[in-house]
Amino acid sequence: MDQLEDLSPCVPLQGELDVDVAIIGAGYTGLWTAYYLKRQAPQLRIAILEAHTAGFGASGRNGGWLMGNLLGEDRLLAGLPGEQRQAAFALLQGIPDEVATVLTREGIDCDYRKGGVLYCAARYAEQEVSLRAYLQHLYDLGLGEADYRWLNPDELRQQVRMHNAYGAIYSPHCATIQPAKLVRGLAQTVQRMGVQLFEQSPVSAWQPGLVSTAHGQVRAHWVVPAVEGYGVTLPPLGRYQLPVQSLLLATAPLPATTWAEIGLERGQAFSESSRQVTYGQRSRDDRLIFGARGGYQFGGKLRHDFQLTADEVGLRRYLFGELFPQLKDVEISHTWGGNLGMARRFHPHMLCDRTNAVALAGGYGGEGVGASNLGGRTLADLILQRDTPLTRQPWVIGDRPISSLPGWEPEPCRWLGYNAIIRSFVHEDQVLANPHSPAWRRTLAMQVAGFMEGLMR
């Protein structure tokens, strides 16, 4: 956010307002929904209520991967006929190009670069085995080398030079952005289109047709709660979205000589294939942006302080230092994170309840930069009752109440389960990263972590 010139908030809601669509939350989902509604039906009266400022949540606090896929897409699409499945994959893969079209049309500069993504086997040999198995799984679903292909170590070095890498899967269907620039650009765009944005207006209560704040009310035909990980603040949404945190850091700008050693000249995204869920990119101003899985707080409590602790910085420094030893002692200039939403069974959803005139999308599971664009387009079509390929996908839940979504278990089951699973992931990574771990211990660690991961699906 500190790279933006103007963060002065819009006026808060005061008094009463009547609109066609009331959107709660000025993050990606809310803004994209408003944008596509206005594009297709300019006459609609739309108001967005934001508790802080546009992009305050995870939309302005992520790693900037704009991915052409959806969490769990392979499981969601596996049961479809081949032709229908290929069309769905093409729809997902087109997300980065759709966003690029909007950026050009609306004059939004958010450091967009479509350099693809590298899923790397870079820290231990088991990563190569799992990545190659996943690549075969994608091919079995009908995808080909134009979508995902294996890079041997020499081919990988032409894009990024990691210490002792075994290879990688490369996909062209990913771009990188500066997330805060995108969300603020979208906010300015929808305001130009006639959408009313009320910031510093936290919603205190909502129901079909009515949204209330401390100082006003909005009556609306449609209500769109676009809050993702912040669903805990708006019952009953918290039952269906588990708020977890993803934590990141940025180095100070690195000299050209260092980047000549590392690569990533085209703005490629990269990760190393462990259950730590790492992700990184080279920013437009030559910083290394690097993140990894965060945590979950008891009771679904939101995290508000995103100044990372020494241990949190240390873990991420260790992980990127394993990939790029020359950066082990580099200066860290920024740390941040965001609260994101995780749906039960890792199933993203786009729901339209026509009886109560409520539409929502979420459960992106950390992949919301691109998925929210798909969600916004889909919600617009659902609200406008347009029958399109977007509305016929398996992640779309048609004309059903929010209560039809799968819910998370009550506490303390959530907290105990989440932490047990994360501990198994950390243990697996520690065992596999140690080249002296015996084979039986490596196998056991992977089996336990795989079993625990399965409990979340």
TAQUIKA-V292718 format. One record per backbone hydrogen bond with DSSP energy under -0.5 kcal/mol. NH is the residue of the N-H (numbers start at 1). CO is the residue of the C=O. Records with the same first field share a line. If there is no record, write none. Layout:
NH = CO ; CO
This chain:
4 = 1
15 = 215
17 = 217
19 = 219
20 = 45
21 = 45
22 = 222
23 = 21 ; 47
24 = 224
25 = 23 ; 49
31 = 27
32 = 28
33 = 29
34 = 30
35 = 31
36 = 32
37 = 33
38 = 34
39 = 35
40 = 36
41 = 37
44 = 41
46 = 44
47 = 21
48 = 196
49 = 23
50 = 48 ; 198
55 = 26
56 = 53
58 = 339
60 = 55 ; 57
61 = 58
66 = 64 ; 175
67 = 65
68 = 173
69 = 67
73 = 70
76 = 72
77 = 73
78 = 74
80 = 77
85 = 81
86 = 82
87 = 83
88 = 84
89 = 85
90 = 86
91 = 87
92 = 88
93 = 89
94 = 90
95 = 92
98 = 94
99 = 95
100 = 96
101 = 97
102 = 98
103 = 99
104 = 100
105 = 101
106 = 102
107 = 103
108 = 103
109 = 107
110 = 108
113 = 176
115 = 113 ; 267
116 = 174
117 = 171
118 = 269
119 = 117 ; 169
120 = 118 ; 271
121 = 167
122 = 120
127 = 124
128 = 124 ; 125
129 = 125
130 = 126
131 = 127
132 = 128
133 = 129
134 = 130
135 = 131
136 = 132
137 = 133
138 = 134
139 = 135
140 = 136
141 = 137
142 = 139
143 = 138
147 = 144
148 = 144
149 = 170
151 = 168
152 = 150
156 = 152
157 = 153
158 = 154 ; 155
159 = 156
160 = 156
161 = 262
162 = 160
163 = 323
165 = 162
166 = 121
167 = 121
168 = 151
169 = 119
170 = 149
171 = 117
174 = 172
175 = 66
176 = 113
177 = 64
178 = 110
179 = 177
182 = 178
183 = 179
184 = 180
185 = 181
186 = 182
187 = 183
188 = 184
189 = 185
190 = 186
191 = 187
192 = 188
193 = 189
194 = 191
195 = 190
196 = 46
197 = 195
198 = 48 ; 196
199 = 11 ; 197
200 = 52
201 = 50
204 = 212
205 = 212
207 = 210
210 = 207
211 = 218
212 = 205
213 = 216
214 = 202
216 = 213
217 = 15
218 = 211
219 = 17
220 = 209
221 = 19
222 = 20
223 = 357
224 = 22
225 = 223
226 = 24 ; 224
227 = 225
230 = 227
231 = 228
232 = 229
233 = 230
234 = 231
237 = 234
238 = 231
239 = 236
240 = 237
241 = 237
242 = 342
243 = 241
244 = 242 ; 340
245 = 295
246 = 338
247 = 292
248 = 336
249 = 290
250 = 334
251 = 288
252 = 331
254 = 286
258 = 255
259 = 255
260 = 256
261 = 257 ; 258
262 = 258
263 = 259
264 = 159
267 = 264
269 = 116
270 = 280
271 = 118
273 = 120
274 = 272
277 = 274
278 = 272
279 = 291
280 = 270
281 = 289
282 = 268
283 = 281 ; 287
286 = 283
289 = 281 ; 287
290 = 249 ; 288
291 = 279
292 = 247
293 = 276
294 = 245
300 = 297
301 = 297 ; 298
306 = 304
308 = 306
313 = 309
314 = 310
315 = 311
316 = 312
317 = 313
318 = 314
319 = 315
320 = 316
321 = 317
322 = 318
323 = 319
324 = 320
327 = 324
328 = 325
330 = 327
333 = 250 ; 331
334 = 250
336 = 248
338 = 246
340 = 244 ; 338
342 = 242
343 = 341
344 = 240 ; 406
345 = 456
346 = 343
347 = 344
348 = 71 ; 346
349 = 362
350 = 395
351 = 360
352 = 397
353 = 358
354 = 352
357 = 353
358 = 353
359 = 223
360 = 351
362 = 349
365 = 341
367 = 364
371 = 367
372 = 368
373 = 370
374 = 370
375 = 371
376 = 372
377 = 373
378 = 374
379 = 375
380 = 376
381 = 377
382 = 378
383 = 379
384 = 380
385 = 382
386 = 381
387 = 385
388 = 386
391 = 388
392 = 388 ; 389
393 = 390
396 = 393
397 = 350
398 = 396
399 = 352
400 = 352
404 = 401
405 = 402
408 = 239
413 = 410
414 = 410
416 = 412
417 = 413
418 = 414
419 = 415
420 = 416
421 = 417
422 = 418
423 = 419
424 = 420
425 = 421
426 = 422
427 = 423
428 = 424
429 = 425
430 = 426
431 = 427
432 = 428
433 = 429
434 = 430 ; 431
435 = 433
437 = 434
442 = 438
443 = 439
444 = 440
445 = 441
446 = 442
447 = 443
448 = 444
449 = 445
450 = 446
451 = 447
452 = 448
453 = 449
454 = 450
455 = 451 ; 452
456 = 452 ; 453
457 = 454
